[in-house]
Amino acid sequence: MLWGTMLPFRLTDEFYLEVGKLTAGWAQVEIPLEFITGILFMFAGGTKRLAKRLPRALDQKIQFCRGCLAELPQLGPFREGLTMILDRVEELSEHRHRIVHGIVDNFTPVPLGMIIIRKLEYGNLEHRFTEHRTSLRYMRELRKDIVALGAATNKAAQALGQLAGVPPIQFD
């Protein structure tokens, strides 16, 4: 291939493997966050005002956890760490979401190694496609960040469980 030649990205086993690893890695973040949300909902007290039901969607979990951190004094020792975790969940979630829920543009010529992922964004009156440019290298780095976030979220879930008197939860 000549230098500067641009070709459409070709879907490869390597691409699918990276998407699968991102998806599996994200479960290591979201499942402990689910436990954190449940612990705060059931055991932290005073949360009925913050949510009538256990939040299910990621943005609702984050909003609920932030509300608990702001309003429940017994969470003071966890405030800084959990806030950092929630901030990072929001940040990495956007990147992961575009990759996992988008569609690869394998028609538009791109520089070698670049991937264009398009995602349908829903609006009230009209929908639109967004474009995100990435690479397999970036996806591997994102996965490393997600794995580290999963470990931190797991530790936070265990520590909050201890505070609330929940039997230890082990994630392998």
N, C-alpha and C positions, 0 to 999 in steps of 0.2 A: 504494500500500500504506500502510496506517495505521501510525503509529509504534507499536512494541511488538508488531506482528503477527508471529507466528512461523509459518514454513512449512518443510516438509522441504527439505533441500538437493537441488537438481536437478543431475544430472550434466551437465556442459557440456564443450565442446571445450577450454575453458581449463583445466578440471580435468585432463582427460586429457593435455593438453600439459605441465602441471606434473609429473604423475606420470612421464611420459616423460623429461622433463629431469632429474628426480631419479634415475631409473634410469641414464640415460646418464652423468650426473655421477658416480654411485657407481662406475662402471667405472674412472674416472680415479683412484679411491682404491684399489680392490681389486686391479687389475692390477699397479700398482707394489708393493703389499704382497705380492703373489704373488712378484714378483721378489726382494724383500727376504728373504722366507721361504726361497726357493730358494737365494739367495746364502749365507745363514747356514747352511742345511742342507748345501750342497755345499762351501763354501770356508772357513767360519770355523773348522772343526775342532772335534772333541770333542762333536759334537752327537748322535751315535748314542745316547748316554745320555739325551738330552732327547726324542728322537723316533726311532723305528725307520723310519718312513716320512715322506715330505714331508707336512706337515699340509695338509689341503684345506679344512676348514670354517673359517669366519672366527674363531670362538672358539679353535680349535686353533692357528691361525696366530699369534694374539695371545699365547696362552699360551707357545707355542714361542719366539717372538721375545723375550718377557720373560725366559724362562729363559736364552736365549743372552746377553742383556744382563747378567744377574746373574752368569753363570758364566765368560764369556769376556773376559779382560782387554784383548785387542786391540780390543774394541768400546767401551772407555772414552770415546773422543772422541765417540761417537755416543749414549751412554747417555741423556743428558738430552733431546736432540732426539727420539730415537726413542721414548722413554717418553711424551713429550708427544703425539707422533703416535698412538701406540697408545691412549692415554687418549681422545683425540679420536675415533678410529675407533670405539671402544666406545660413546662417548656419541652420536655422530651415527648410528651404525648402528641403534640402538634406534628412533630417531625415523623414520628412513627405512624400516625394516623394517615398522613398523606401517602406514605409509601405503601402501607398495607391495604388501604381502601381506595387507592387510585388505580389508574390503568396506565400501563407503559405505552408511550407513543413510539411505536416501532415503524413509523413512516417518515418522520422528520429527520433529515440528516443532522448529526451532531458530531462534535469532536470526539475522537477515540476515548472511550471510558465514561462519557457522559450519558446519563439516562434522563429523559424527560418523562415525568409522571403527571398525568392529568387527573383531576378530581372534579366530580360534579358537586358544586356547592348549591344547596337549596336556599331559595329566597321565598319571601311571602308571595310575590307576584311573578317572579321569573327566576330561572336557574341559570347558572353560568359555569363554565369550565375554568379551573385555575391550572396554572402550570408550575411545577416544581422541578428544578434541575438538581440532580444528585449523581452519585456514583457508587459503585460497589465498595470502594474504599471508605466513603462517608458512611455507608450503611454498616460496615464493620465497626467503625468508631462509635456510631450511635448505639450499636448493640453492646459494646463495652460499657458505655455510660449507663445503659439500661440495666445491665447486670449489677453494676455497682449500686445503683439506686434501689434495685430489688433487695440487695443485702441490707442496706440502711433501713428500708421500709420494714423488712422482716424483724430487725432488731428493735425498731420502734414498737411494732405490734407486740412483741414479747414483753417489752418493758411496760407498756400500758396495761397489758394483761396482768402482769404482776401487781401493778397498782390497784387494779380492780378486783384482784383475787381470782382471776380466771386461771384454771390449770394451764401449765406451759403448753404452747403450741410449737411444734417442731416442723420446719420446712426443710426438706432435703434438696 
